[in-house]
Structure formats: C-alpha cells, structure tokens
Amino acid sequence: MSVTIKPIKPKRISDQVLDQLRELIFRGTLKPGEKMMPERELAEAMNVSRTTIRDATQRLVAMGLIVQKQGQGTFVKTFDGRSDSPLVRAMQAQEGSIVDLLEVRMGLECNAAALAASRADEGDLKALAHSIEEMKHEVDSGRLGTQADTSFHMAIAYAAKNPLQVLVMRNFYDHLFYGIRENLAELHKYKGNGDIIIGQHQNIMDGIKSRDTYLAYSAMKAHIQFVIDFFEEKDTF
C-alpha cells in the first residue's frame, strides 16, 4: 500500500505570536476598544522581529479581531453586532432568538464546565476568579460587565483542555459576546438579577475548583436555565 507521508514542519514564529495575541483577546486580557502595545514594544516583549509582529497583526486584522487607525495605533475591535464569521452569519440567517442561542450554549458549556472540573490548572482558576472580580466591579459601577462575563465563559472553554471545544467557542465568540450583552441588558433592568448572575458564576467556579464534575455541570445548567426562563417568562407578558 502506497501512503503519502508529509514532513512535519515546525510552527512558524508568526503563528505562535498570532495564537498568543488571539488568546489574550478571547480571554479578555486585551479588552474591546483597548489600544495594543506598539509594534516595537510587542517585538521586544516577545523577542521576535517587527516583521513577525506585523505579519501576525495583519492576520488579526483580517480575522476582524483588531483594527488599525491611522495615526492612532492598533485597537482590539469593539463588537457592534455585525460579524464576518461564517457561523455567526449562518445563525443570523436563521433568525435565531436569544433562547435559541442559550439552548446551543447549554449543550456546549455544561459539558465544558464538567471537563474543566477535572482538567483546570491553576492558571485557569486564576482566570475564572479574575473574571468574577471584574464582573463584581462592573456591576457595582452600574455597568453590565459584558466583557468579564464573556471572558469567564471563554476561560471555561480553555480549562476544558479540549482543542475542538476552544475552536468552536472561538468561532462562536462574536455571537457569544453579543448574546451575553443582550442577556445582561435585559436582566439588569430588574433589581437583584446582577447579584444572582454573579452568584451563579461563583457556583460554577466552585464546582470547577473543587473538582466536582457534577456540581460544575449542574451549576452551569442552572445558570443558563435561569436566563432561558427569564426570557420565556418575559415573552409571555
């Protein structure tokens, strides 16, 4: 039997730079609207050439994750509800509701939480705790905390240590951000919901931190079901 074997090529440095910057955006370390470090400083910090940084940056621009403004610098893109993601376009074409989106998240994220409970490392736990602290600060300041909430759910995807889970959530990122923003905008109209949501996120993290897969799964399910129930009840009035 004739089998074609291709030689293994080492990963390009620009790919590694791209992966690191993209993860910083997905995890919320680099926030929407935030100005990125200048090319020269990034090159020095990563110990790579400016040409390598430029290549990775251009690819991030093409992916719609950052924007370059003449004379101002490079910024993390602020999501405005429109996306070039094929997945997002397909979902929008189906005219899916917030509840439809939440049902998809139920399947994705309950399993991710259970996996995270058995696989999360200390870095993942710190990222989850940081996101919750940011949520608390945002809510106390009268804001929605959309980015912190999104970062929390992305951190769980990374903590699951399943590359396909991360890939799906990366492609889902714009719609996830949009869905969470829409959820929070409605939920925060009713006093007390902000604290409830934060408490639910804490329960999810407690399940992951205690390595209790059932608790993590159940806490995520309870959180998403709470939001589904809110919107279904709201639509009946």
C-alpha positions as YAML, in Angstrom:
chain: A
units: angstrom
residues:
- id: 1
  name: MET
  ca: [0.00, 0.00, 0.00]
- id: 2
  name: SER
  ca: [1.36, 3.37, -1.01]
- id: 3
  name: VAL
  ca: [0.93, 6.03, 1.65]
- id: 4
  name: THR
  ca: [1.97, 9.64, 1.18]
- id: 5
  name: ILE
  ca: [3.72, 10.93, 4.27]
- id: 6
  name: LYS
  ca: [4.29, 14.64, 4.59]
- id: 7
  name: PRO
  ca: [7.20, 16.00, 6.61]
- id: 8
  name: ILE
  ca: [6.33, 17.75, 9.86]
- id: 9
  name: LYS
  ca: [7.01, 21.45, 9.65]
- id: 10
  name: PRO
  ca: [7.81, 23.46, 12.77]
- id: 11
  name: LYS
  ca: [5.19, 26.06, 13.65]
- id: 12
  name: ARG
  ca: [6.06, 29.47, 12.29]
- id: 13
  name: ILE
  ca: [7.01, 32.12, 14.84]
- id: 14
  name: SER
  ca: [4.31, 34.43, 13.45]
- id: 15
  name: ASP
  ca: [1.74, 31.67, 14.10]
- id: 16
  name: GLN
  ca: [2.86, 31.49, 17.73]
- id: 17
  name: VAL
  ca: [2.60, 35.28, 18.04]
- id: 18
  name: LEU
  ca: [-0.87, 35.17, 16.47]
- id: 19
  name: ASP
  ca: [-2.02, 32.42, 18.86]
- id: 20
  name: GLN
  ca: [-0.79, 34.32, 21.91]
- id: 21
  name: LEU
  ca: [-2.38, 37.64, 20.93]
- id: 22
  name: ARG
  ca: [-5.62, 35.95, 19.90]
- id: 23
  name: GLU
  ca: [-5.84, 34.11, 23.21]
- id: 24
  name: LEU
  ca: [-5.28, 37.38, 25.11]
- id: 25
  name: ILE
  ca: [-8.27, 38.83, 23.21]
- id: 26
  name: PHE
  ca: [-10.51, 35.80, 23.69]
- id: 27
  name: ARG
  ca: [-9.69, 35.57, 27.38]
- id: 28
  name: GLY
  ca: [-10.46, 39.27, 27.81]
- id: 29
  name: THR
  ca: [-6.96, 40.24, 28.91]
- id: 30
  name: LEU
  ca: [-7.00, 42.60, 25.93]
- id: 31
  name: LYS
  ca: [-10.42, 44.21, 26.02]
- id: 32
  name: PRO
  ca: [-12.62, 45.62, 23.21]
- id: 33
  name: GLY
  ca: [-11.55, 49.16, 22.41]
- id: 34
  name: GLU
  ca: [-8.22, 48.78, 24.23]
- id: 35
  name: LYS
  ca: [-5.11, 50.08, 22.49]
- id: 36
  name: MET
  ca: [-2.47, 47.44, 21.93]
- id: 37
  name: MET
  ca: [1.24, 47.86, 22.58]
- id: 38
  name: PRO
  ca: [3.15, 49.48, 19.70]
- id: 39
  name: GLU
  ca: [4.79, 47.13, 17.22]
- id: 40
  name: ARG
  ca: [8.28, 47.85, 18.55]
- id: 41
  name: GLU
  ca: [7.30, 47.12, 22.17]
- id: 42
  name: LEU
  ca: [5.48, 43.92, 21.22]
- id: 43
  name: ALA
  ca: [8.54, 42.75, 19.28]
- id: 44
  name: GLU
  ca: [10.79, 43.40, 22.28]
- id: 45
  name: ALA
  ca: [8.38, 41.76, 24.75]
- id: 46
  name: MET
  ca: [8.03, 38.62, 22.60]
- id: 47
  name: ASN
  ca: [11.68, 38.60, 21.49]
- id: 48
  name: VAL
  ca: [10.75, 38.45, 17.81]
- id: 49
  name: SER
  ca: [11.26, 40.75, 14.82]
- id: 50
  name: ARG
  ca: [8.94, 43.63, 14.00]
- id: 51
  name: THR
  ca: [8.27, 41.91, 10.67]
- id: 52
  name: THR
  ca: [6.90, 38.90, 12.57]
- id: 53
  name: ILE
  ca: [4.67, 41.15, 14.69]
- id: 54
  name: ARG
  ca: [3.48, 42.94, 11.56]
- id: 55
  name: ASP
  ca: [2.55, 39.65, 9.89]
- id: 56
  name: ALA
  ca: [0.58, 38.42, 12.92]
- id: 57
  name: THR
  ca: [-1.11, 41.80, 13.29]
- id: 58
  name: GLN
  ca: [-2.26, 41.87, 9.68]
- id: 59
  name: ARG
  ca: [-3.77, 38.43, 10.09]
- id: 60
  name: LEU
  ca: [-5.62, 39.53, 13.23]
- id: 61
  name: VAL
  ca: [-6.96, 42.50, 11.26]
- id: 62
  name: ALA
  ca: [-8.13, 40.13, 8.51]
- id: 63
  name: MET
  ca: [-9.83, 37.98, 11.15]
- id: 64
  name: GLY
  ca: [-11.71, 41.04, 12.41]
- id: 65
  name: LEU
  ca: [-10.24, 40.90, 15.92]
- id: 66
  name: ILE
  ca: [-8.28, 44.16, 15.81]
- id: 67
  name: VAL
  ca: [-8.42, 47.40, 13.85]
- id: 68
  name: GLN
  ca: [-5.65, 49.79, 12.86]
- id: 69
  name: LYS
  ca: [-6.40, 53.50, 12.99]
- id: 70
  name: GLN
  ca: [-4.19, 55.84, 11.02]
- id: 71
  name: GLY
  ca: [-2.03, 57.92, 13.32]
- id: 72
  name: GLN
  ca: [-3.59, 56.41, 16.46]
- id: 73
  name: GLY
  ca: [-2.39, 52.82, 16.69]
- id: 74
  name: THR
  ca: [-3.89, 49.34, 16.82]
- id: 75
  name: PHE
  ca: [-7.00, 48.57, 18.88]
- id: 76
  name: VAL
  ca: [-8.95, 45.49, 19.87]
- id: 77
  name: LYS
  ca: [-12.14, 45.55, 17.84]
- id: 78
  name: THR
  ca: [-15.29, 46.63, 19.62]
- id: 79
  name: PHE
  ca: [-18.09, 44.25, 18.73]
- id: 80
  name: ASP
  ca: [-21.04, 46.06, 17.13]
- id: 81
  name: GLY
  ca: [-23.41, 43.18, 16.41]
- id: 82
  name: ARG
  ca: [-22.10, 42.54, 12.89]
- id: 83
  name: SER
  ca: [-19.61, 39.80, 12.10]
- id: 84
  name: ASP
  ca: [-17.88, 38.20, 9.14]
- id: 85
  name: SER
  ca: [-17.79, 34.85, 10.95]
- id: 86
  name: PRO
  ca: [-19.46, 32.17, 8.79]
- id: 87
  name: LEU
  ca: [-21.02, 30.67, 11.92]
- id: 88
  name: VAL
  ca: [-22.48, 34.00, 13.02]
- id: 89
  name: ARG
  ca: [-23.79, 34.75, 9.52]
- id: 90
  name: ALA
  ca: [-25.44, 31.33, 9.38]
- id: 91
  name: MET
  ca: [-27.07, 31.86, 12.79]
- id: 92
  name: GLN
  ca: [-28.30, 35.30, 11.81]
- id: 93
  name: ALA
  ca: [-29.75, 33.92, 8.58]
- id: 94
  name: GLN
  ca: [-31.82, 31.50, 10.63]
- id: 95
  name: GLU
  ca: [-33.19, 34.43, 12.64]
- id: 96
  name: GLY
  ca: [-32.42, 32.63, 15.87]
- id: 97
  name: SER
  ca: [-33.75, 34.08, 19.09]
- id: 98
  name: ILE
  ca: [-31.86, 34.68, 22.32]
- id: 99
  name: VAL
  ca: [-33.44, 31.49, 23.68]
- id: 100
  name: ASP
  ca: [-32.19, 29.55, 20.64]
- id: 101
  name: LEU
  ca: [-28.70, 30.84, 21.32]
- id: 102
  name: LEU
  ca: [-28.97, 29.92, 25.00]
- id: 103
  name: GLU
  ca: [-30.06, 26.38, 24.15]
- id: 104
  name: VAL
  ca: [-26.95, 25.96, 21.98]
- id: 105
  name: ARG
  ca: [-24.82, 27.29, 24.82]
- id: 106
  name: MET
  ca: [-26.47, 24.82, 27.21]
- id: 107
  name: GLY
  ca: [-25.11, 21.89, 25.23]
- id: 108
  name: LEU
  ca: [-21.67, 23.39, 24.72]
- id: 109
  name: GLU
  ca: [-20.98, 24.88, 28.11]
- id: 110
  name: CYS
  ca: [-22.39, 22.33, 30.56]
- id: 111
  name: ASN
  ca: [-20.04, 19.69, 29.16]
- id: 112
  name: ALA
  ca: [-17.18, 22.21, 29.12]
- id: 113
  name: ALA
  ca: [-17.74, 23.00, 32.79]
- id: 114
  name: ALA
  ca: [-17.68, 19.31, 33.69]
- id: 115
  name: LEU
  ca: [-14.46, 18.79, 31.74]
- id: 116
  name: ALA
  ca: [-12.94, 21.89, 33.33]
- id: 117
  name: ALA
  ca: [-13.66, 20.48, 36.79]
- id: 118
  name: SER
  ca: [-11.33, 17.57, 36.09]
- id: 119
  name: ARG
  ca: [-8.76, 19.37, 33.93]
- id: 120
  name: ALA
  ca: [-8.39, 23.02, 35.00]
- id: 121
  name: ASP
  ca: [-4.95, 24.12, 36.17]
- id: 122
  name: GLU
  ca: [-4.04, 26.97, 38.49]
- id: 123
  name: GLY
  ca: [-3.84, 29.44, 35.61]
- id: 124
  name: ASP
  ca: [-7.39, 28.58, 34.58]
- id: 125
  name: LEU
  ca: [-8.69, 29.00, 38.13]
- id: 126
  name: LYS
  ca: [-6.99, 32.39, 38.41]
- id: 127
  name: ALA
  ca: [-8.56, 33.49, 35.10]
- id: 128
  name: LEU
  ca: [-12.03, 32.46, 36.31]
- id: 129
  name: ALA
  ca: [-11.58, 34.24, 39.64]
- id: 130
  name: HIS
  ca: [-10.31, 37.37, 37.88]
- id: 131
  name: SER
  ca: [-13.35, 37.43, 35.59]
- id: 132
  name: ILE
  ca: [-15.72, 37.19, 38.55]
- id: 133
  name: GLU
  ca: [-13.94, 40.02, 40.35]
- id: 134
  name: GLU
  ca: [-14.22, 42.15, 37.20]
- id: 135
  name: MET
  ca: [-17.93, 41.30, 36.95]
- id: 136
  name: LYS
  ca: [-18.47, 42.42, 40.53]
- id: 137
  name: HIS
  ca: [-16.60, 45.67, 39.92]
- id: 138
  name: GLU
  ca: [-18.56, 46.37, 36.73]
- id: 139
  name: VAL
  ca: [-21.94, 45.68, 38.34]
- id: 140
  name: ASP
  ca: [-21.05, 47.78, 41.41]
- id: 141
  name: SER
  ca: [-20.15, 50.60, 38.99]
- id: 142
  name: GLY
  ca: [-23.54, 50.36, 37.29]
- id: 143
  name: ARG
  ca: [-22.25, 48.68, 34.13]
- id: 144
  name: LEU
  ca: [-23.15, 45.35, 32.55]
- id: 145
  name: GLY
  ca: [-19.80, 43.57, 32.77]
- id: 146
  name: THR
  ca: [-20.25, 42.01, 29.32]
- id: 147
  name: GLN
  ca: [-16.56, 41.51, 28.61]
- id: 148
  name: ALA
  ca: [-15.87, 39.97, 32.03]
- id: 149
  name: ASP
  ca: [-18.83, 37.63, 31.62]
- id: 150
  name: THR
  ca: [-17.69, 36.58, 28.14]
- id: 151
  name: SER
  ca: [-14.13, 36.08, 29.41]
- id: 152
  name: PHE
  ca: [-15.43, 33.80, 32.18]
- id: 153
  name: HIS
  ca: [-17.15, 31.52, 29.68]
- id: 154
  name: MET
  ca: [-14.15, 31.54, 27.34]
- id: 155
  name: ALA
  ca: [-11.90, 30.67, 30.31]
- id: 156
  name: ILE
  ca: [-14.01, 27.57, 30.92]
- id: 157
  name: ALA
  ca: [-13.54, 26.52, 27.30]
- id: 158
  name: TYR
  ca: [-9.77, 26.79, 27.73]
- id: 159
  name: ALA
  ca: [-9.93, 24.98, 31.08]
- id: 160
  name: ALA
  ca: [-11.69, 22.04, 29.41]
- id: 161
  name: LYS
  ca: [-8.38, 21.34, 27.61]
- id: 162
  name: ASN
  ca: [-10.23, 20.18, 24.52]
- id: 163
  name: PRO
  ca: [-8.90, 21.89, 21.37]
- id: 164
  name: LEU
  ca: [-12.19, 21.40, 19.50]
- id: 165
  name: GLN
  ca: [-14.13, 23.00, 22.37]
- id: 166
  name: VAL
  ca: [-11.84, 26.01, 22.19]
- id: 167
  name: LEU
  ca: [-12.12, 26.13, 18.39]
- id: 168
  name: VAL
  ca: [-15.93, 26.11, 18.49]
- id: 169
  name: MET
  ca: [-16.03, 28.77, 21.20]
- id: 170
  name: ARG
  ca: [-13.52, 30.93, 19.30]
- id: 171
  name: ASN
  ca: [-15.74, 30.81, 16.22]
- id: 172
  name: PHE
  ca: [-18.73, 31.39, 18.48]
- id: 173
  name: TYR
  ca: [-17.03, 34.32, 20.23]
- id: 174
  name: ASP
  ca: [-18.75, 37.25, 18.48]
- id: 175
  name: HIS
  ca: [-22.20, 35.72, 18.89]
- id: 176
  name: LEU
  ca: [-21.41, 34.74, 22.47]
- id: 177
  name: PHE
  ca: [-20.37, 38.32, 23.25]
- id: 178
  name: TYR
  ca: [-23.47, 39.69, 21.54]
- id: 179
  name: GLY
  ca: [-25.78, 37.20, 23.28]
- id: 180
  name: ILE
  ca: [-24.33, 37.90, 26.72]
- id: 181
  name: ARG
  ca: [-24.64, 41.65, 26.18]
- id: 182
  name: GLU
  ca: [-28.29, 41.28, 25.16]
- id: 183
  name: ASN
  ca: [-28.96, 38.98, 28.13]
- id: 184
  name: LEU
  ca: [-27.38, 41.32, 30.64]
- id: 185
  name: ALA
  ca: [-29.05, 44.43, 29.24]
- id: 186
  name: GLU
  ca: [-32.45, 42.85, 29.90]
- id: 187
  name: LEU
  ca: [-31.58, 41.08, 33.15]
- id: 188
  name: HIS
  ca: [-30.13, 44.19, 34.77]
- id: 189
  name: LYS
  ca: [-33.39, 46.06, 34.29]
- id: 190
  name: TYR
  ca: [-34.65, 44.07, 37.26]
- id: 191
  name: LYS
  ca: [-33.03, 44.79, 40.59]
- id: 192
  name: GLY
  ca: [-31.13, 41.93, 42.13]
- id: 193
  name: ASN
  ca: [-30.51, 39.98, 38.93]
- id: 194
  name: GLY
  ca: [-26.93, 41.22, 38.71]
- id: 195
  name: ASP
  ca: [-26.09, 39.70, 42.10]
- id: 196
  name: ILE
  ca: [-27.90, 36.48, 41.17]
- id: 197
  name: ILE
  ca: [-25.87, 36.13, 37.97]
- id: 198
  name: ILE
  ca: [-22.60, 36.74, 39.80]
- id: 199
  name: GLY
  ca: [-23.61, 34.16, 42.42]
- id: 200
  name: GLN
  ca: [-24.31, 31.63, 39.68]
- id: 201
  name: HIS
  ca: [-20.89, 32.22, 38.15]
- id: 202
  name: GLN
  ca: [-19.34, 31.74, 41.58]
- id: 203
  name: ASN
  ca: [-21.17, 28.41, 41.91]
- id: 204
  name: ILE
  ca: [-19.78, 27.28, 38.57]
- id: 205
  name: MET
  ca: [-16.26, 28.22, 39.62]
- id: 206
  name: ASP
  ca: [-16.70, 26.49, 42.98]
- id: 207
  name: GLY
  ca: [-17.65, 23.27, 41.18]
- id: 208
  name: ILE
  ca: [-14.59, 23.53, 38.92]
- id: 209
  name: LYS
  ca: [-12.26, 24.44, 41.78]
- id: 210
  name: SER
  ca: [-13.49, 21.55, 43.94]
- id: 211
  name: ARG
  ca: [-13.02, 19.12, 41.01]
- id: 212
  name: ASP
  ca: [-16.71, 18.18, 41.27]
- id: 213
  name: THR
  ca: [-17.81, 17.49, 37.69]
- id: 214
  name: TYR
  ca: [-21.47, 17.04, 38.63]
- id: 215
  name: LEU
  ca: [-21.58, 20.30, 40.58]
- id: 216
  name: ALA
  ca: [-19.86, 22.23, 37.78]
- id: 217
  name: TYR
  ca: [-22.22, 20.76, 35.16]
- id: 218
  name: SER
  ca: [-25.31, 21.41, 37.31]
- id: 219
  name: ALA
  ca: [-24.24, 24.96, 38.20]
- id: 220
  name: MET
  ca: [-23.75, 25.86, 34.53]
- id: 221
  name: LYS
  ca: [-27.08, 24.28, 33.63]
- id: 222
  name: ALA
  ca: [-28.85, 26.20, 36.42]
- id: 223
  name: HIS
  ca: [-27.25, 29.47, 35.25]
- id: 224
  name: ILE
  ca: [-28.25, 29.12, 31.60]
- id: 225
  name: GLN
  ca: [-31.71, 27.77, 32.51]
- id: 226
  name: PHE
  ca: [-32.26, 30.81, 34.74]
- id: 227
  name: VAL
  ca: [-31.64, 33.10, 31.77]
- id: 228
  name: ILE
  ca: [-33.82, 30.98, 29.46]
- id: 229
  name: ASP
  ca: [-36.67, 31.05, 32.00]
- id: 230
  name: PHE
  ca: [-36.31, 34.82, 32.33]
- id: 231
  name: PHE
  ca: [-36.70, 35.42, 28.59]
- id: 232
  name: GLU
  ca: [-39.50, 32.87, 28.12]
- id: 233
  name: GLU
  ca: [-41.44, 34.40, 31.02]
- id: 234
  name: LYS
  ca: [-40.76, 37.89, 29.71]
- id: 235
  name: ASP
  ca: [-42.16, 36.94, 26.27]
- id: 236
  name: THR
  ca: [-45.44, 35.77, 27.84]
- id: 237
  name: PHE
  ca: [-46.27, 39.24, 29.07]
...
